[in-house]
Amino acid sequence: VTVLPLSGDCPGKLPLTGEELEQGRATAARLAAVTKKVADDTGSALLQASELTKEHDVCSSDPWVNGAPSPSVMVPYHPNAKAMHAIAEQLDRMLPSF
């Protein structure tokens, strides 16, 4: 699921430095690439949730992730119900009917 915006920031919702944002984006891109390679190499189907949710990062007007910073600790970001519903619908379209 996409958490970080493709570019820019939103300090009120995502209190990271520019360097931290770039590291996070690089890590997300590498994870997506490795996952795709493994799926391709093994002939597995792949639902790229990051692509499905890319317009709904934490900084968007309709974020599909929960989580928020507090003064002392970062609360983890996780997919919200909208994201999970969209992912489930896409999986349903991908899987054969029994």
PyMOL commands that set and color helices and strands:
alter all, ss='L'
color gray80, all
select helices_A, chain A and resi 18-42+49-52+81-94
alter helices_A, ss='H'
color red, helices_A
select strands_A, chain A and resi 65-66+78-79
alter strands_A, ss='S'
color yellow, strands_A
deselect
rebuild
show_as cartoon
